[in-house]
Amino acid sequence: MSELLAGLVRGAVARTARRMDPGELRRIRLSVLFTQDLMAGLVGVPRATYASWETGRHTPRGARLSELICVCEEIQRQTGT
């Protein structure tokens, strides 16, 4: 997991904003057995906020969207999913 976190730090660059599909968020999170608490911490939001993104009730925007994309891309890069 430390390699994943190190990759997140290295990969923390501005991303092109795109909409994150709630199902994709959940699939990516579960692929590495992360909790919503852990994912929320990596992105820097409360767990309730992250959970609302996963359910589609709210949509991440701006800097939080960029951070979320960065985290998800790094997970996918390291897991090959």
TORBALUM-931029 format. One line per 3 residues: number of its first residue (from 1); their letters; for each residue x, y, z of N, C-alpha, C, CB. Coordinates in steps of 0.02 Angstrom, whole numbers, padded with zeros to 5 digits, always signed. Each point is the difference from the previous one (the first is absolute). Glycine has a CB too. Layout:
<pts>
NUM> a> X,Y,Z,X,Y,Z,X,Y,Z,X,Y,Z  ...
</pts>
This chain:
<pts>
1> mse> +00041,-00059,+00000,-00041,+00059,+00000,+00043,+00063,+00000,-00090,-00063,+00060  +00150,+00060,-00030,+00042,+00059,+00001,+00021,+00019,-00071,+00041,-00030,+00114  -00033,-00020,-00158,+00016,+00015,-00070,-00057,+00037,-00033,+00073,-00102,-00006
4> lla> -00134,+00081,+00022,-00059,+00034,-00028,-00002,+00072,+00024,-00063,-00108,-00003  +00074,+00119,+00067,-00002,+00069,+00026,+00056,+00042,-00028,-00053,-00043,+00104  +00112,+00013,-00112,+00056,+00037,-00031,-00017,+00019,-00072,+00082,-00061,+00074
7> glv> -00114,+00016,-00109,-00021,+00014,-00069,-00051,+00056,-00002,+00024,-00117,-00030  -00067,+00119,+00079,-00050,+00053,+00003,+00034,+00068,+00008,-00083,-00080,+00048  +00134,+00082,-00006,+00035,+00063,+00010,+00036,+00020,-00064,+00015,-00026,+00123
10> rga> +00020,-00022,-00155,+00035,+00015,-00063,-00049,+00021,-00055,+00089,-00082,+00032  -00147,+00053,-00032,-00049,+00013,-00053,-00047,+00058,+00014,+00008,-00118,-00027  +00004,+00154,+00080,-00045,+00055,+00020,+00011,+00061,-00044,-00002,-00042,+00118
13> var> -00021,+00037,-00179,+00004,+00056,-00048,-00070,+00017,-00023,+00117,-00035,-00037  -00124,+00093,+00007,-00066,+00021,-00024,-00024,-00048,-00054,+00026,+00121,+00026  -00089,-00140,-00022,-00031,-00045,-00048,-00053,+00038,-00038,+00024,-00100,+00072
16> tar> -00038,+00077,-00132,-00056,+00027,-00038,-00064,-00022,+00034,+00067,-00001,-00109  -00110,+00049,+00123,-00062,-00016,+00036,-00044,-00044,-00043,+00006,+00109,+00062  -00033,-00160,-00031,-00048,-00044,-00033,-00048,-00025,+00053,+00084,-00035,-00090
19> rmd> -00140,+00012,+00069,-00050,-00024,+00047,+00019,-00071,+00021,-00091,+00073,-00052  +00087,-00087,+00117,+00014,-00067,+00025,-00067,-00036,+00009,+00106,+00040,+00059  -00110,-00099,-00088,-00060,-00042,+00007,-00001,-00030,+00070,+00000,-00025,-00125
22> pge> -00056,+00031,+00161,-00004,-00028,+00068,+00017,-00075,+00003,-00086,+00086,+00025  +00063,-00124,-00074,+00016,-00071,-00001,+00074,-00013,-00009,-00112,-00022,-00047  +00145,+00064,+00007,+00072,-00006,-00011,+00037,+00015,+00065,-00014,+00033,-00120
25> lrr> -00008,+00018,+00157,+00032,+00015,+00064,-00002,-00060,+00047,-00032,+00121,-00013  -00026,-00150,+00019,-00008,-00058,+00045,+00042,-00059,-00024,-00116,+00039,+00028  +00115,-00053,-00093,+00038,-00056,-00027,+00075,+00009,+00013,-00087,-00016,-00088
28> irl> +00112,+00076,+00076,+00071,+00014,+00011,+00018,-00008,+00074,+00001,+00078,-00098  -00043,-00050,+00141,+00013,-00005,+00072,+00001,-00072,+00023,-00053,+00112,+00017  +00004,-00151,-00038,-00005,-00069,+00022,+00055,-00044,-00030,-00123,+00016,+00012
31> svl> +00149,+00004,-00070,+00053,-00040,-00032,+00063,-00003,+00043,-00046,+00032,-00111  +00055,+00016,+00155,+00059,+00000,+00044,-00021,-00006,+00074,+00062,+00071,-00083  -00126,-00089,+00093,-00026,-00012,+00068,+00008,+00060,+00046,+00026,-00120,-00016
34> ftq> -00033,+00179,-00012,+00003,+00061,+00041,-00069,+00015,+00027,+00095,+00046,-00069  -00098,-00016,+00128,-00063,+00023,+00028,-00016,+00069,-00028,+00020,-00067,+00106  -00082,+00087,-00097,-00018,+00068,-00020,+00039,+00050,+00042,-00115,-00038,-00034
37> dlm> +00128,+00023,+00097,+00040,+00044,+00043,+00069,+00011,-00028,-00064,-00040,+00099  +00096,-00013,-00122,+00068,+00006,-00028,-00001,+00041,-00064,+00031,-00110,+00052  -00077,+00095,-00097,-00004,+00038,-00063,-00013,+00073,+00014,-00042,-00102,-00059
40> agl> -00004,+00115,+00106,-00016,+00070,+00017,+00062,+00035,+00027,-00119,-00032,+00026  +00158,-00002,+00015,+00061,+00029,+00027,+00051,+00015,-00054,-00021,-00061,+00105  +00027,+00017,-00155,+00048,+00011,-00054,-00019,+00060,-00042,+00023,-00122,-00003
43> vgv> -00088,+00135,-00003,-00024,+00057,-00039,-00006,+00063,+00043,-00061,-00080,-00075  +00056,+00071,+00141,-00004,+00057,+00044,-00070,+00026,+00013,+00111,+00030,-00040  -00159,-00077,+00042,-00069,+00018,+00014,-00027,-00045,+00056,-00018,+00040,-00120
46> pra> -00037,-00019,+00152,-00032,-00045,+00049,-00027,-00063,-00034,-00029,+00100,+00071  +00023,-00154,-00033,-00026,-00062,-00027,-00070,+00010,-00030,+00068,-00064,+00084  -00110,+00103,-00051,-00068,+00012,-00025,+00001,+00032,-00069,-00039,+00012,+00118
49> tya> +00086,+00032,-00130,+00006,+00032,-00066,+00019,-00052,-00052,+00033,+00109,+00053  +00018,-00149,-00037,+00021,-00053,-00048,-00058,-00048,-00013,+00119,+00009,+00041  -00155,-00029,+00012,-00056,-00046,-00008,-00053,+00030,-00046,+00022,-00047,+00115
52> swe> -00034,+00112,-00110,-00050,+00032,-00043,+00022,+00000,-00073,-00036,+00072,+00096  +00102,-00072,-00108,+00025,-00005,-00069,-00012,-00071,-00026,+00088,+00089,+00023  -00075,-00139,+00019,-00009,-00070,-00021,-00073,-00016,-00015,+00099,-00031,+00068
55> tgr> -00144,+00062,-00033,-00071,-00013,-00012,-00029,+00042,-00057,-00011,-00030,+00120  +00049,+00080,-00142,-00024,+00044,-00053,-00043,+00057,+00025,+00006,-00097,-00075  -00014,+00103,+00141,-00040,+00054,+00028,+00032,+00068,-00012,-00043,-00078,+00087
58> htp> +00110,+00080,-00084,+00038,+00061,-00015,+00056,-00018,-00048,-00028,+00050,+00113  +00055,+00001,-00146,+00054,-00009,-00048,+00060,+00040,+00022,-00083,-00019,-00093  +00142,-00013,+00094,+00061,+00038,+00017,+00015,+00053,-00053,+00046,-00099,+00062
61> rga> -00019,+00155,-00040,+00015,+00056,-00047,+00068,+00029,+00018,-00123,+00025,-00015  +00149,+00013,-00032,+00061,+00039,+00011,+00059,-00040,+00024,-00074,+00094,+00024  +00107,-00067,+00027,+00061,-00031,+00027,-00014,-00070,+00027,+00044,+00114,+00028
64> rls> -00101,-00124,+00003,-00016,-00067,+00027,-00008,-00051,-00057,-00056,+00053,+00100  +00026,-00032,-00155,-00006,-00045,-00057,+00069,-00018,-00026,-00112,+00050,-00030  +00156,-00001,+00024,+00068,-00013,-00024,+00036,-00048,+00046,+00003,+00114,-00051
67> eli> -00010,-00105,+00117,+00032,-00045,+00048,-00029,-00070,-00005,+00022,+00097,+00076  -00088,-00102,-00084,-00032,-00064,-00005,+00023,-00037,-00063,-00099,+00045,+00062  +00103,-00010,-00117,+00025,-00030,-00062,+00072,-00025,+00010,-00076,+00075,-00069
70> cvc> +00117,-00035,+00101,+00069,-00018,+00012,+00004,-00065,+00041,+00033,+00121,-00004  -00072,-00125,+00058,+00000,-00059,+00043,-00024,-00061,-00040,-00022,+00072,+00102  -00032,-00065,-00138,-00028,-00057,-00039,+00048,-00022,-00055,-00115,+00041,+00025
73> eei> +00145,+00005,-00059,+00048,-00018,-00053,+00060,-00036,+00029,-00038,+00098,-00067  +00062,-00076,+00124,+00058,-00033,+00031,-00018,-00071,+00023,+00044,+00112,+00037  -00103,-00120,-00009,-00023,-00067,+00020,-00003,-00045,-00062,-00066,+00047,+00097
76> qrq> +00037,-00022,-00150,-00006,-00040,-00061,+00069,-00014,-00030,-00112,+00050,-00022  +00157,-00003,+00024,+00067,-00011,-00026,+00036,-00055,+00039,+00006,+00121,-00037  -00012,-00118,+00102,+00037,-00049,+00041,-00033,-00069,+00002,+00039,+00096,+00068
79> tgt> -00104,-00099,-00079,-00034,-00065,+00003,-00012,-00029,-00069,-00053,+00036,+00106  +00061,+00005,-00158,-00012,-00024,-00067,-00074,-00010,-00016,+00111,-00055,+00005  -00154,+00090,+00033,-00072,-00008,-00012,-00026,+00057,-00041,-00012,-00060,+00107
</pts>
